[in-house]
Amino acid sequence: MKSDLDKQIEKHVRDKEFKMYFDRAEAKRKIAQEIVLLRKAQHVSQAQLAKEINTSQQVISRLESPRDKRMPSLDLLDRVARALKRKLVISLQS
């Protein structure tokens, strides 16, 4: 059984502008979630990661926050990936 929220999303996702913003927010949420999981799995604090990539802990905090609407730059994502011993991969999907 679908929740009221799921029903509303299904209804509005047909609108191209809504879908664009919805997809962008979902991408940001996934980025934030993946970075948090990788960082914690490696037992690295936000401050340690920040120092490794020459930025502030606040930048890492914002990056990991799904509520922050700013999309991180590719440069920042690449530096984070390298610090966490990962490779940044970008994909265009249909």
Phi and psi in degrees as GROMACS dihedral restraints (atoms count N, CA, C in turn):
[ dihedral_restraints ]
;  ai    aj    ak    al  type     phi  dphi    fc
    3     4     5     6     1   -82.7    20    10
    4     5     6     7     1   142.6    20    10
    6     7     8     9     1   -76.0    20    10
    7     8     9    10     1   165.7    20    10
    9    10    11    12     1   -60.7    20    10
   10    11    12    13     1   -37.2    20    10
   12    13    14    15     1   -63.2    20    10
   13    14    15    16     1   -46.4    20    10
   15    16    17    18     1   -59.2    20    10
   16    17    18    19     1   -40.2    20    10
   18    19    20    21     1   -64.5    20    10
   19    20    21    22     1   -41.7    20    10
   21    22    23    24     1   -66.4    20    10
   22    23    24    25     1   -40.8    20    10
   24    25    26    27     1   -63.0    20    10
   25    26    27    28     1   -46.5    20    10
   27    28    29    30     1   -57.6    20    10
   28    29    30    31     1   -40.5    20    10
   30    31    32    33     1   -65.4    20    10
   31    32    33    34     1   -45.4    20    10
   33    34    35    36     1   -84.3    20    10
   34    35    36    37     1   -21.6    20    10
   36    37    38    39     1   -67.5    20    10
   37    38    39    40     1   -14.7    20    10
   39    40    41    42     1   -71.1    20    10
   40    41    42    43     1   -23.0    20    10
   42    43    44    45     1   -76.5    20    10
   43    44    45    46     1   122.8    20    10
   45    46    47    48     1   -59.4    20    10
   46    47    48    49     1   -42.8    20    10
   48    49    50    51     1   -67.3    20    10
   49    50    51    52     1   -44.0    20    10
   51    52    53    54     1   -59.5    20    10
   52    53    54    55     1   -45.5    20    10
   54    55    56    57     1   -61.0    20    10
   55    56    57    58     1   -39.7    20    10
   57    58    59    60     1   -60.2    20    10
   58    59    60    61     1   -48.6    20    10
   60    61    62    63     1   -68.6    20    10
   61    62    63    64     1   -37.6    20    10
   63    64    65    66     1   -63.5    20    10
   64    65    66    67     1   -47.1    20    10
   66    67    68    69     1   -63.5    20    10
   67    68    69    70     1   -39.1    20    10
   69    70    71    72     1   -63.8    20    10
   70    71    72    73     1   -44.1    20    10
   72    73    74    75     1   -64.3    20    10
   73    74    75    76     1   -38.4    20    10
   75    76    77    78     1   -66.5    20    10
   76    77    78    79     1   -40.7    20    10
   78    79    80    81     1   -62.9    20    10
   79    80    81    82     1   -44.1    20    10
   81    82    83    84     1   -61.9    20    10
   82    83    84    85     1   -41.7    20    10
   84    85    86    87     1   -62.6    20    10
   85    86    87    88     1   -42.1    20    10
   87    88    89    90     1   -66.2    20    10
   88    89    90    91     1   -40.9    20    10
   90    91    92    93     1   -60.5    20    10
   91    92    93    94     1   -49.3    20    10
   93    94    95    96     1   -58.5    20    10
   94    95    96    97     1   -47.0    20    10
   96    97    98    99     1   -62.4    20    10
   97    98    99   100     1   -44.2    20    10
   99   100   101   102     1   -65.5    20    10
  100   101   102   103     1   -40.8    20    10
  102   103   104   105     1   -65.5    20    10
  103   104   105   106     1   -43.4    20    10
  105   106   107   108     1   -59.3    20    10
  106   107   108   109     1   -47.7    20    10
  108   109   110   111     1   -62.1    20    10
  109   110   111   112     1   -44.6    20    10
  111   112   113   114     1   -64.9    20    10
  112   113   114   115     1   -44.8    20    10
  114   115   116   117     1   -61.8    20    10
  115   116   117   118     1   -46.4    20    10
  117   118   119   120     1   -68.6    20    10
  118   119   120   121     1   -36.5    20    10
  120   121   122   123     1   -62.2    20    10
  121   122   123   124     1   -29.6    20    10
  123   124   125   126     1   -94.5    20    10
  124   125   126   127     1     5.9    20    10
  126   127   128   129     1    55.4    20    10
  127   128   129   130     1    46.9    20    10
  129   130   131   132     1  -113.4    20    10
  130   131   132   133     1   131.3    20    10
  132   133   134   135     1   -80.0    20    10
  133   134   135   136     1   165.4    20    10
  135   136   137   138     1   -60.1    20    10
  136   137   138   139     1   -40.7    20    10
  138   139   140   141     1   -64.4    20    10
  139   140   141   142     1   -40.9    20    10
  141   142   143   144     1   -64.6    20    10
  142   143   144   145     1   -44.3    20    10
  144   145   146   147     1   -62.8    20    10
  145   146   147   148     1   -43.3    20    10
  147   148   149   150     1   -58.8    20    10
  148   149   150   151     1   -45.5    20    10
  150   151   152   153     1   -62.6    20    10
  151   152   153   154     1   -41.2    20    10
  153   154   155   156     1   -60.6    20    10
  154   155   156   157     1   -36.1    20    10
  156   157   158   159     1  -105.8    20    10
  157   158   159   160     1    11.7    20    10
  159   160   161   162     1    61.3    20    10
  160   161   162   163     1    52.6    20    10
  162   163   164   165     1  -142.0    20    10
  163   164   165   166     1  -171.1    20    10
  165   166   167   168     1  -100.3    20    10
  166   167   168   169     1   160.5    20    10
  168   169   170   171     1   -62.4    20    10
  169   170   171   172     1   -33.3    20    10
  171   172   173   174     1   -63.1    20    10
  172   173   174   175     1   -36.7    20    10
  174   175   176   177     1   -63.9    20    10
  175   176   177   178     1   -42.3    20    10
  177   178   179   180     1   -65.7    20    10
  178   179   180   181     1   -41.2    20    10
  180   181   182   183     1   -59.6    20    10
  181   182   183   184     1   -46.2    20    10
  183   184   185   186     1   -63.9    20    10
  184   185   186   187     1   -40.6    20    10
  186   187   188   189     1   -60.1    20    10
  187   188   189   190     1   -38.0    20    10
  189   190   191   192     1   -84.6    20    10
  190   191   192   193     1    -5.5    20    10
  192   193   194   195     1   -90.3    20    10
  193   194   195   196     1   117.1    20    10
  195   196   197   198     1   -68.4    20    10
  196   197   198   199     1   -15.2    20    10
  198   199   200   201     1   -81.8    20    10
  199   200   201   202     1   -20.7    20    10
  201   202   203   204     1   -72.8    20    10
  202   203   204   205     1   123.7    20    10
  204   205   206   207     1   -84.5    20    10
  205   206   207   208     1   -11.2    20    10
  207   208   209   210     1   -71.1    20    10
  208   209   210   211     1   134.5    20    10
  210   211   212   213     1   -87.1    20    10
  211   212   213   214     1   128.2    20    10
  213   214   215   216     1   -67.6    20    10
  214   215   216   217     1   151.6    20    10
  216   217   218   219     1   -73.2    20    10
  217   218   219   220     1   157.3    20    10
  219   220   221   222     1   -62.8    20    10
  220   221   222   223     1   -35.4    20    10
  222   223   224   225     1   -61.0    20    10
  223   224   225   226     1   -47.0    20    10
  225   226   227   228     1   -63.7    20    10
  226   227   228   229     1   -45.2    20    10
  228   229   230   231     1   -61.5    20    10
  229   230   231   232     1   -38.9    20    10
  231   232   233   234     1   -65.9    20    10
  232   233   234   235     1   -42.2    20    10
  234   235   236   237     1   -64.0    20    10
  235   236   237   238     1   -40.9    20    10
  237   238   239   240     1   -63.8    20    10
  238   239   240   241     1   -46.5    20    10
  240   241   242   243     1   -57.5    20    10
  241   242   243   244     1   -47.5    20    10
  243   244   245   246     1   -63.2    20    10
  244   245   246   247     1   -41.3    20    10
  246   247   248   249     1   -64.3    20    10
  247   248   249   250     1   -31.4    20    10
  249   250   251   252     1   -94.5    20    10
  250   251   252   253     1    15.3    20    10
  252   253   254   255     1    56.8    20    10
  253   254   255   256     1    46.0    20    10
  255   256   257   258     1  -128.5    20    10
  256   257   258   259     1   170.1    20    10
  258   259   260   261     1  -116.6    20    10
  259   260   261   262     1   130.4    20    10
  261   262   263   264     1   -75.4    20    10
  262   263   264   265     1   126.5    20    10
  264   265   266   267     1  -123.9    20    10
  265   266   267   268     1   130.1    20    10
  267   268   269   270     1  -115.7    20    10
  268   269   270   271     1   136.2    20    10
  270   271   272   273     1  -133.2    20    10
  271   272   273   274     1   139.1    20    10
  273   274   275   276     1  -105.2    20    10
  274   275   276   277     1   118.1    20    10
  276   277   278   279     1  -120.1    20    10
  277   278   279   280     1   156.2    20    10
